[in-house]
Amino acid sequence: MTPFGRRLRELRAARGVTLSQMAQTIGVSAAYLSALEHGKRGQPTWLMLQRIMAYFNVIWDEAEALRALAELSDPRVVVDTSGLTPEATELANLLAREIATLPPEAVAELLGRLKILGRPG
């Protein structure tokens, strides 16, 4: 499941909406919506994201947060380390190879550290 998929599921659950109900209203199949939630599909298009925001009546900060989650939710990530250090390339490759075996606590710790590094000074 992607961060966007988890948030989409939370929004549906909070409003008591089934996949089928939402899919019919926004004009997609329930299978597509399920795949989007479970990370079996790539990021939603801007048009699909707008449909989802309109469906849940999401505006302003919540809409921006949903857009940001969608950007961070591509289940097939490519990391270009050309021009970086050999250590950066090694890190990217080790992470790609080992991420499925990491316990949730380790993933949470790494994610937290990276988020701290990514914050503007």
ChimeraX attribute file (.defattr): number of C-alpha atoms within 10 A of each C-alpha:
attribute: neighborCount
match mode: 1-to-1
recipient: residues
	/A:1	14
	/A:2	21
	/A:3	20
	/A:4	25
	/A:5	23
	/A:6	17
	/A:7	17
	/A:8	19
	/A:9	19
	/A:10	12
	/A:11	13
	/A:12	16
	/A:13	12
	/A:14	9
	/A:15	9
	/A:16	10
	/A:17	13
	/A:18	12
	/A:19	18
	/A:20	14
	/A:21	13
	/A:22	18
	/A:23	18
	/A:24	11
	/A:25	12
	/A:26	15
	/A:27	10
	/A:28	13
	/A:29	16
	/A:30	16
	/A:31	12
	/A:32	14
	/A:33	22
	/A:34	17
	/A:35	15
	/A:36	24
	/A:37	20
	/A:38	17
	/A:39	20
	/A:40	17
	/A:41	18
	/A:42	16
	/A:43	21
	/A:44	18
	/A:45	10
	/A:46	11
	/A:47	9
	/A:48	14
	/A:49	16
	/A:50	17
	/A:51	15
	/A:52	20
	/A:53	18
	/A:54	13
	/A:55	12
	/A:56	15
	/A:57	11
	/A:58	15
	/A:59	12
	/A:60	7
	/A:61	9
	/A:62	12
	/A:63	18
	/A:64	13
	/A:65	15
	/A:66	20
	/A:67	18
	/A:68	13
	/A:69	18
	/A:70	21
	/A:71	14
	/A:72	14
	/A:73	22
	/A:74	19
	/A:75	16
	/A:76	11
	/A:77	10
	/A:78	9
	/A:79	10
	/A:80	10
	/A:81	15
	/A:82	9
	/A:83	8
	/A:84	9
	/A:85	10
	/A:86	11
	/A:87	10
	/A:88	14
	/A:89	16
	/A:90	12
	/A:91	13
	/A:92	15
	/A:93	14
	/A:94	11
	/A:95	13
	/A:96	13
	/A:97	10
	/A:98	9
	/A:99	13
	/A:100	10
	/A:101	10
	/A:102	11
	/A:103	9
	/A:104	11
	/A:105	9
	/A:106	12
	/A:107	14
	/A:108	12
	/A:109	11
	/A:110	12
	/A:111	12
	/A:112	12
	/A:113	11
	/A:114	11
	/A:115	10
	/A:116	11
	/A:117	10
	/A:118	9
	/A:119	7
	/A:120	5
	/A:121	5
